[in-house]
């Protein structure tokens, strides 16, 4: 929803060393392929606001953040009449049926299809909000670069223009806490994505596609072999949101939990 590259303006306010408030207004149509200032904000605005707070819990550093995004750009709504979508697909594939005639109109009526496709529903505004925090749980005395910490985030959207209604992530990270391995890191995290109930409900119900939620777990260990070489094995376990896919024969097949193992190698020159 938020453009990666866009014209806009922002401001920061720092009432103290612990608090940072930020606001920004962007062109919601911004892309890396268009630098025409004349088209900026022609379809509305994207407004972002955030508040970041540095905290010290039992003498351990951390920070918390709240971010809110809102836009009044017209976006295609997830709430649509399936019959109208079917009619649009029919028109796109068989354009001669754009003027179907009395016989086809009667057939469309019996099938519950509109004789001509209507414009898709749009949402004239959309919003999303995310709360997150990072917090050290333990640190050795006098060493702020090592310790064990945790992080968490939770996001929510209107679920009308955005297919993602809720998202969560939670993890634990260790830095330099393994005995005799002061430069090694490790982490484990879980993430869940919950889809909006408005996201293709007809297909989800009729074809049992799932699209309720997707869960992912990741584990990694980064071993500092030398001052210039790091080797990081990792494992991802993904329970996909989509339950089915088409095989080479065009038939539905079930999608199972996916396991992905990998190794990253980092070399400093």
C-alpha positions as CSV (number, residue, x, y, z in Angstrom):
1,X,0.0,0.0,0.0
2,X,2.9,2.4,0.8
3,X,4.9,3.3,-2.3
4,X,8.6,2.5,-2.2
5,X,9.6,5.6,-4.2
6,X,7.4,8.7,-4.3
7,X,7.3,12.5,-4.1
8,X,6.4,13.7,-0.7
9,X,7.4,15.7,2.4
10,X,7.9,14.8,6.0
11,X,8.7,16.3,9.4
12,X,10.3,15.1,12.6
13,X,9.7,16.3,16.2
14,X,12.0,15.2,19.0
15,X,10.6,16.4,22.3
16,X,13.3,14.4,24.2
17,X,16.1,12.0,23.6
18,X,13.7,9.1,24.1
19,X,10.8,10.2,21.9
20,X,10.7,10.6,18.1
21,X,7.5,11.7,16.3
22,X,7.3,11.6,12.5
23,X,4.8,12.5,9.9
24,X,5.0,12.2,6.1
25,X,2.7,12.8,3.1
26,X,3.5,10.8,-0.1
27,X,2.1,10.5,-3.6
28,X,0.2,7.2,-3.5
29,X,1.0,6.5,-7.1
30,X,4.8,6.9,-6.7
31,X,6.9,4.3,-8.6
32,X,10.6,4.1,-9.5
33,X,9.6,4.3,-13.1
34,X,7.9,7.7,-13.0
35,X,9.6,11.0,-12.0
36,X,7.0,13.3,-13.5
37,X,6.2,15.8,-10.8
38,X,3.2,17.0,-12.7
39,X,1.4,13.7,-11.9
40,X,2.1,13.8,-8.2
41,X,-0.9,13.6,-5.9
42,X,-3.4,13.4,-8.8
43,X,-5.1,10.5,-7.2
44,X,-5.0,11.6,-3.5
45,X,-2.4,11.2,-0.8
46,X,-0.8,8.6,1.4
47,X,-0.3,9.9,5.0
48,X,2.1,8.2,7.4
49,X,2.5,8.9,11.1
50,X,4.8,7.2,13.6
51,X,5.8,7.5,17.3
52,X,9.0,5.8,18.5
53,X,9.9,5.5,22.2
54,X,13.2,4.4,23.7
55,X,12.6,2.5,26.9
56,X,14.8,1.1,29.6
57,X,13.2,-2.0,31.3
58,X,15.1,-3.0,34.4
59,X,18.1,-1.1,33.1
60,X,18.0,-2.9,29.7
61,X,17.5,-1.0,26.5
62,X,14.7,-1.3,24.1
63,X,12.2,0.7,22.0
64,X,8.6,0.6,21.0
65,X,7.0,2.0,17.8
66,X,3.5,2.7,16.6
67,X,3.0,3.5,12.9
68,X,-0.3,4.4,11.1
69,X,-0.9,4.7,7.4
70,X,-4.0,6.2,5.6
71,X,-4.8,7.0,2.0
72,X,-7.7,8.4,0.1
73,X,-6.7,7.0,-3.2
74,X,-9.5,5.0,-4.9
75,X,-8.5,1.3,-4.8
76,X,-10.3,-1.7,-6.1
77,X,-12.4,-3.2,-3.3
78,X,-12.2,-6.8,-2.1
79,X,-16.0,-6.7,-1.7
80,X,-17.4,-7.6,-5.1
81,X,-20.3,-9.4,-6.7
82,X,-19.0,-12.7,-8.0
83,X,-21.5,-12.6,-10.8
84,X,-20.3,-9.2,-12.0
85,X,-16.7,-10.5,-11.9
86,X,-17.7,-13.5,-14.0
87,X,-19.4,-11.2,-16.5
88,X,-16.3,-9.0,-16.7
89,X,-14.2,-12.1,-17.4
90,X,-16.7,-13.2,-20.0
91,X,-16.6,-9.8,-21.7
92,X,-12.8,-9.8,-21.7
93,X,-12.6,-13.3,-23.4
94,X,-15.7,-13.0,-25.6
95,X,-16.0,-9.3,-26.5
96,X,-18.8,-9.9,-29.0
97,X,-21.0,-10.7,-26.0
98,X,-20.8,-7.1,-25.0
99,X,-24.1,-6.7,-26.8
100,X,-25.6,-10.1,-26.1
101,X,-29.1,-9.8,-27.5
102,X,-32.4,-10.9,-26.0
103,X,-31.7,-14.7,-26.0
104,X,-28.4,-14.4,-24.1
105,X,-29.9,-11.8,-21.8
106,X,-32.5,-14.4,-20.8
107,X,-29.8,-16.9,-20.2
108,X,-27.8,-14.5,-18.1
109,X,-30.9,-13.8,-16.0
110,X,-31.4,-17.5,-15.3
111,X,-27.7,-17.8,-14.3
112,X,-27.9,-14.7,-12.1
113,X,-25.3,-12.8,-14.3
114,X,-25.8,-9.1,-15.2
115,X,-26.3,-8.7,-19.0
116,X,-23.4,-6.2,-19.0
117,X,-20.5,-5.9,-16.6
118,X,-20.7,-3.2,-14.0
119,X,-17.7,-1.2,-12.8
120,X,-15.9,-2.9,-10.0
121,X,-16.5,-1.6,-6.5
122,X,-13.8,0.8,-5.1
123,X,-12.8,1.9,-1.7
124,X,-12.2,5.7,-1.4
125,X,-9.9,5.3,1.6
126,X,-7.8,2.6,3.3
127,X,-5.7,2.4,6.4
128,X,-3.3,0.2,8.3
129,X,-1.6,0.3,11.7
130,X,1.4,-1.6,13.2
131,X,2.7,-1.7,16.8
132,X,6.1,-3.2,17.4
133,X,8.8,-3.4,20.1
134,X,12.4,-4.7,20.6
135,X,13.7,-5.3,24.0
136,X,16.9,-6.8,25.5
137,X,16.1,-9.4,28.2
138,X,19.7,-9.9,29.4
139,X,23.1,-8.3,28.8
140,X,26.5,-8.9,30.4
141,X,27.6,-6.0,32.5
142,X,29.4,-3.3,30.6
143,X,28.8,-4.8,27.1
144,X,25.9,-3.2,25.2
145,X,26.6,-5.3,22.0
146,X,25.9,-8.7,23.5
147,X,22.8,-10.2,25.1
148,X,19.5,-11.9,24.6
149,X,16.5,-9.9,23.3
150,X,13.0,-10.3,21.9
151,X,10.9,-8.6,19.3
152,X,7.2,-8.5,18.6
153,X,4.9,-6.8,16.0
154,X,1.2,-6.8,15.3
155,X,-0.5,-5.1,12.3
156,X,-4.1,-4.6,11.3
157,X,-5.7,-3.1,8.2
158,X,-9.3,-2.3,7.2
159,X,-9.4,-5.5,5.2
160,X,-11.5,-4.0,2.4
161,X,-8.8,-2.9,0.0
162,X,-5.9,-4.8,1.6
163,X,-6.1,-8.7,1.5
164,X,-4.1,-8.9,4.7
165,X,-6.3,-8.2,7.7
166,X,-3.9,-9.0,10.6
167,X,-0.2,-9.9,10.8
168,X,2.0,-10.9,13.8
169,X,5.6,-11.8,14.4
170,X,7.5,-12.8,17.5
171,X,11.1,-13.8,18.0
172,X,14.1,-14.3,20.3
173,X,17.6,-13.3,19.3
174,X,21.0,-14.0,21.0
175,X,24.2,-12.0,20.3
176,X,27.5,-13.2,21.6
177,X,26.0,-15.4,24.4
178,X,27.3,-18.8,23.3
179,X,30.3,-19.8,25.6
180,X,33.6,-19.3,23.8
181,X,31.7,-17.9,20.7
182,X,31.5,-14.1,21.5
183,X,30.8,-13.1,17.8
184,X,28.1,-15.7,17.0
185,X,24.4,-14.8,16.7
186,X,21.3,-17.0,16.7
187,X,17.5,-16.4,16.4
188,X,14.1,-18.1,16.2
189,X,11.0,-16.4,15.0
190,X,7.3,-17.1,14.3
191,X,5.1,-15.1,12.0
192,X,1.4,-15.3,11.1
193,X,-0.6,-13.6,8.3
194,X,-4.4,-13.6,8.5
195,X,-6.3,-12.8,5.3
196,X,-9.3,-10.6,5.2
197,X,-12.7,-12.3,5.1
198,X,-13.5,-10.2,2.1
199,X,-10.7,-11.7,0.0
200,X,-12.3,-13.9,-2.7
201,X,-14.8,-15.5,-0.3
202,X,-16.7,-17.2,-3.0
203,X,-13.7,-19.1,-4.4
204,X,-12.5,-19.9,-0.9
205,X,-15.8,-21.5,0.1
206,X,-16.5,-23.3,-3.2
207,X,-13.0,-24.6,-3.9
208,X,-11.8,-24.9,-0.3
209,X,-8.6,-23.0,-1.1
210,X,-7.9,-22.1,2.5
211,X,-6.6,-18.5,2.5
212,X,-7.5,-18.1,6.1
213,X,-3.9,-17.7,7.5
214,X,-0.3,-18.5,6.8
215,X,2.3,-19.4,9.5
216,X,6.0,-19.4,9.2
217,X,8.8,-20.4,11.6
218,X,12.5,-19.5,11.0
219,X,15.6,-20.6,12.9
220,X,19.2,-19.5,12.1
221,X,22.6,-19.6,13.6
222,X,25.4,-17.3,12.4
223,X,28.9,-18.6,13.1
224,X,31.8,-16.3,13.0
225,X,34.5,-18.6,11.6
226,X,37.1,-15.9,11.2
227,X,36.9,-12.1,11.5
228,X,36.1,-12.0,7.8
229,X,34.0,-15.1,7.3
230,X,30.5,-15.9,8.6
231,X,28.5,-19.0,7.9
232,X,24.8,-19.0,8.7
233,X,22.6,-22.2,8.4
234,X,18.9,-21.6,8.6
235,X,15.6,-23.5,8.5
236,X,12.2,-22.2,7.5
237,X,8.9,-24.1,8.2
238,X,5.9,-22.7,6.3
239,X,2.3,-23.7,6.6
240,X,0.9,-22.0,3.4
241,X,-2.2,-19.9,3.3
242,X,-3.2,-21.5,0.0
243,X,-4.3,-25.1,0.6
244,X,-4.5,-26.2,-3.1
245,X,-2.7,-25.7,-6.4
246,X,-3.1,-27.0,-9.9
247,X,-0.9,-29.9,-11.0
248,X,0.5,-30.4,-14.5
249,X,-2.8,-32.2,-15.5
250,X,-4.9,-29.3,-14.4
251,X,-6.3,-31.0,-11.3
252,X,-6.2,-29.6,-7.8
253,X,-3.6,-31.0,-5.4
254,X,-3.2,-30.3,-1.7
255,X,-0.3,-28.2,-0.5
256,X,1.5,-29.5,2.5
257,X,3.8,-27.8,5.0
258,X,7.0,-26.6,3.4
259,X,10.5,-27.1,4.8
260,X,13.3,-24.9,3.5
261,X,16.9,-25.3,4.6
262,X,19.7,-23.0,3.5
263,X,23.2,-21.7,4.2
264,X,24.3,-18.1,3.8
265,X,28.0,-17.2,3.6
266,X,29.3,-13.7,4.3
267,X,32.8,-12.6,3.3
268,X,34.2,-9.2,4.3
269,X,36.9,-7.8,2.0
